[in-house]
Amino acid sequence: MFQKPNPTTPPPGRRPAERPRVLRGRGPVTALAAALLGVTATGAAWSATPAAARTTTAIRTCAVSDLYLSTGAKEGAAGSLYWPVRFTNTSTGKCALRGYPGVSVLDGAHHRIGPAAKHSGRGYGTVTLSPGHSASAVLRTTNGPVGGPCERTGTYLQVYPPASRTATLVPAPWKTCSGVFQTGPVNTDGGF
């Protein structure tokens, strides 16, 4: 007859190992079985749902060709200058924007002036634009040389819509001051 090994006594030439944990009761096994049963039941319910009810319409991301970009009115507050860049859907269907645009200031010869805008850090969600509707991203710099000099005034803003690798030029006399150039995310509430 075989002798049952004693878990506390190591075989000859080996060091004692840590004792294995023994799970008592049926808790983990029961939880796993319930989870698998739930997945199976969900799968059965899913397969019983008509195909038409399961389909969801994904809204495509706005391309540069879908958008008309323009600027709104500049506003000054507490030593800062804010200027919205509007994204208007000119296509015939809905499209969505999510996140921050890429923005740089260019001179008349299309050379960049100073660094690109940094993100403001504000949270964001997906903005769905129906045809003819707009959303904006607000740009910020200081209202004059507060703590540093101003760059020369640019002729254009080079704007990459969120998730786009194609930019568009927006005629805009923008001057970045004090090394502060930020952009907020695209949104519909006008927030920075």
Buried (B, 14 or more C-beta within 10 A) or exposed (E): EEEEEEEEEEEEEEEEEEEEEEEEEEEEEEEEEEEEEEEEEEEEEEEEEEEEEEEEEEEEBBEBEBBEBBBBEBEEEEEBBBBBBBBBBEBEEBBBBBBBBBBBBBBEEEEEBBEEBEBBEBEBEEBBBEEEEBBBBBBBBBBEEEEEEBBEEBBBBBBBBBEBEEBBEBEBEBBBBBBBBBBBBBBEEEEB
